[in-house]
Amino acid sequence: MNKYNKFMLYLWLLVSIVSAIIVTFKGISEGFERWYSYYVLSAISFFMYIIRRWMMKRMEKHLTYLEKNSK
């Protein structure tokens, strides 16, 4: 499960970066007035990366706490 979580973490980061690059390229080539609203997709995927990273750290702390209290 840890490999899956790390894969999904970096997948959200990759989606965020790639979508920002594509929107920027399209904005330069076709005009930003048509493409600026698509930056929302990049922001949402970056937000998902931040939330997933925060939750992974939180879960690791919780598992450490449970392991410590079980002894």
Secondary structure, DSSP 8 states (H G I E B T S, - for coil): -HHHHHHHHHHHHHHHHHHHHHHHHHHHHH-HHHHGGGHHHHHHHHHHHHHHHHHHHHHHHHHHHHHHHH-
